Amino acid sequence: MCHSIRTVFQSKMEGLMSSHKFHDGNENDDAQIRTESPPRCFAQDKNGSGLVIPHLTKSLSILFLCLLLPLAGCTLSDKVDDRNFAVDAYSPTPNEIQLAQQRAQHYWQKNSQRFKNPTRYLAVPATSVLQGDVVQNLYPKLILSETTAGYFSQSDDTELNATCIMIYDTAANRFVSNNGYLSVELPSRGSVARWENYMARYIGW
């Protein structure tokens, strides 16, 4: 009987040892798998929604666009439009002239070194001009103008919405005249365009 009990005891011990060895083997295998597999944080972002590499590529693309935009602005600033944007003469009020001159001086102090090919003259908006502000009949001059195609492409009852542009002489630090030019269409801001005999850089509002 003692022999039988000892035999059963040894069998149970051997079974426990075998189970223990097998369990240790699994733990070692799991540890090895965990060691060999790359950490999850390197494969996915914090939300586990995508790979880190595409996310990084997106960030680099945004950075590249931010660096590219100033270069695009410089290219636009050197654009020259030789069409005559002056439709007719227009006389702004003394207060409008004073405010426009202050804006021109502030613009030139801030941007005089910005452009590769600086121009002597600046085209400065002095005031908006509505159809009721114009006394004379502009229709014949609108037809002959090189820069009113956009106006005529609208409906017949479209109200005139123009701008008085004054030419500022950066060398003399003043406007070339107290009179300005009525312009129906305007060039891109920062570009160079023509108003009668002046090639001027349009500074915008």
C-alpha distance (Angstrom), angle and dihedral (degrees) to the residues before:
residue distance angle dihedral
M1 . . .
C2 3.77 . .
H3 3.76 87.8 .
S4 3.81 90.7 53.7
I5 3.82 92.9 49.0
R6 3.80 90.4 48.6
T7 3.79 90.9 49.3
V8 3.82 92.0 50.9
F9 3.82 91.1 46.1
Q10 3.81 92.1 51.3
S11 3.79 90.8 48.1
K12 3.80 91.8 52.6
M13 3.81 91.6 46.8
E14 3.78 92.1 50.1
G15 3.82 89.4 49.5
L16 3.79 91.3 50.9
M17 3.79 91.8 47.8
S18 3.79 91.4 48.8
S19 3.80 91.0 49.1
H20 3.78 90.8 47.8
K21 3.79 92.9 50.3
F22 3.81 91.5 48.6
H23 3.81 91.7 49.3
D24 3.80 91.0 49.1
G25 3.76 89.1 50.7
N26 3.77 91.2 54.1
E27 3.77 91.7 49.3
N28 3.80 90.4 50.4
D29 3.80 90.6 48.6
D30 3.79 90.7 48.9
A31 3.77 90.8 48.5
Q32 3.77 90.1 49.5
I33 3.79 91.4 49.2
R34 3.78 90.8 48.8
T35 3.79 90.2 49.0
E36 3.78 95.0 48.6
S37 3.81 96.0 43.0
P38 3.81 115.2 82.1
P39 3.79 115.5 -112.4
R40 3.78 113.2 -93.3
C41 3.79 93.1 -123.2
F42 3.80 90.8 66.0
A43 3.77 92.5 52.9
Q44 3.79 101.5 44.2
D45 3.76 139.5 27.8
K46 3.80 123.3 -109.5
N47 3.78 93.1 -83.1
G48 3.79 92.4 47.4
S49 3.81 87.9 -126.2
G50 3.77 100.9 120.0
L51 3.75 147.9 -4.9
V52 3.76 121.0 -73.2
I53 3.81 92.9 -131.1
P54 3.84 95.4 63.4
H55 3.80 88.9 44.2
L56 3.80 89.8 52.8
T57 3.80 90.9 46.8
K58 3.81 89.9 53.5
S59 3.81 90.8 52.2
L60 3.79 91.7 49.5
S61 3.82 90.3 49.1
I62 3.81 91.2 53.9
L63 3.81 90.3 48.8
F64 3.81 90.5 50.0
L65 3.82 91.4 51.8
C66 3.80 90.9 50.2
L67 3.80 89.9 53.8
L68 3.79 91.8 45.4
L69 3.82 97.6 52.3
P70 3.83 96.3 70.4
L71 3.79 89.2 51.2
A72 3.79 90.2 51.8
G73 3.81 89.1 50.3
C74 3.80 91.3 53.9
T75 3.80 90.7 50.8
L76 3.79 90.9 51.3
S77 3.80 91.2 48.5
D78 3.83 91.3 60.1
K79 3.81 93.3 53.6
V80 3.82 114.5 117.9
D81 3.81 123.7 -157.0
D82 3.82 110.5 -165.4
R83 3.81 95.5 -169.9
N84 3.79 115.2 112.7
F85 3.81 108.4 -109.2
A86 3.82 93.0 -174.7
V87 3.79 110.9 101.0
D88 3.79 97.0 169.7
A89 3.81 142.4 -24.0
Y90 3.80 119.0 -82.6
S91 3.82 132.4 -174.5
P92 3.82 116.5 -144.1
T93 3.79 122.5 -159.6
P94 3.85 120.7 -93.3
N95 3.80 90.0 -108.4
E96 3.82 91.6 52.0
I97 3.81 89.8 49.5
Q98 3.81 92.0 51.1
L99 3.80 93.6 49.4
A100 3.80 91.7 46.2
Q101 3.80 91.3 51.0
Q102 3.81 91.6 51.8
R103 3.78 90.1 51.4
A104 3.81 91.6 48.2
Q105 3.81 92.4 50.4
H106 3.80 92.4 47.5
Y107 3.80 91.1 48.4
W108 3.81 93.3 49.8
Q109 3.81 93.7 47.5
K110 3.79 89.4 53.2
N111 3.82 100.5 39.9
S112 3.81 108.4 25.8
Q113 3.83 92.0 107.2
R114 3.78 95.8 40.2
F115 3.80 101.7 82.4
K116 3.78 126.1 73.5
N117 3.82 91.9 -144.5
P118 3.82 106.9 30.4
T119 3.78 117.4 -159.0
R120 3.78 124.8 -142.9
Y121 3.80 94.9 -134.6
L122 3.78 132.1 59.6
A123 3.80 124.7 -159.0
V124 3.79 105.6 -139.0
P125 3.82 125.0 -171.6
A126 3.81 108.0 -130.2
T127 3.80 102.2 176.8
S128 3.78 144.2 -20.5
V129 3.80 115.5 -100.3
L130 3.80 120.5 -148.8
Q131 3.77 125.5 -165.5
G132 3.79 91.5 -103.5
D133 3.81 90.3 57.0
V134 3.81 92.3 62.5
V135 3.79 116.0 82.9
Q136 3.80 101.8 -178.5
N137 3.78 125.5 67.0
L138 3.80 105.9 -94.5
Y139 3.79 97.8 179.3
P140 3.83 97.8 98.4
K141 3.82 91.1 47.9
L142 3.80 91.7 46.5
I143 3.80 89.8 54.7
L144 3.82 92.9 50.1
S145 3.81 95.0 44.3
E146 3.80 120.3 108.1
T147 3.80 93.1 -143.9
T148 3.81 107.3 48.4
A149 3.81 100.9 82.3
G150 3.81 90.5 107.2
Y151 3.79 91.0 54.8
F152 3.81 94.1 50.8
S153 3.81 91.6 46.5
Q154 3.82 88.6 67.4
S155 3.78 127.0 79.5
D156 3.81 120.4 -68.3
D157 3.80 93.8 -109.6
T158 3.83 94.4 54.1
E159 3.79 110.9 131.2
L160 3.79 118.5 -125.4
N161 3.80 111.8 -105.3
A162 3.80 109.0 -179.0
T163 3.80 138.3 158.4
C164 3.78 132.8 -129.6
I165 3.80 108.6 -130.5
M166 3.79 120.8 -163.4
I167 3.80 123.7 -163.9
Y168 3.80 114.7 -128.1
D169 3.81 119.7 -158.7
T170 3.82 107.8 -144.9
A171 3.81 92.4 -166.6
A172 3.82 94.3 53.1
N173 3.82 92.7 34.8
R174 3.81 92.8 -132.6
F175 3.79 143.1 77.1
V176 3.78 116.7 -78.4
S177 3.80 88.7 -128.9
N178 3.80 141.6 -2.0
N179 3.79 87.2 -118.5
G180 3.76 123.3 80.2
Y181 3.79 139.2 -166.0
L182 3.77 126.5 -99.4
S183 3.81 109.5 -130.0
V184 3.80 124.1 -173.7
E185 3.80 95.4 -173.6
L186 3.80 126.6 31.0
P187 3.81 133.5 -152.0
S188 3.78 124.4 -119.1
R189 3.77 114.2 -69.4
G190 3.79 110.8 -94.2
S191 3.80 94.3 18.5
V192 3.81 126.0 116.3
A193 3.79 119.2 -114.1
R194 3.80 139.9 161.9
W195 3.77 129.6 -100.1
E196 3.80 106.4 -179.1
N197 3.84 104.4 -61.7
Y198 3.81 96.6 -9.8
M199 3.79 126.4 91.5
A200 3.79 102.1 -158.4
R201 3.80 138.2 169.6
Y202 3.79 111.5 -116.9
I203 3.82 109.3 -132.0
G204 3.81 98.4 -173.8
W205 3.77 126.6 -143.5
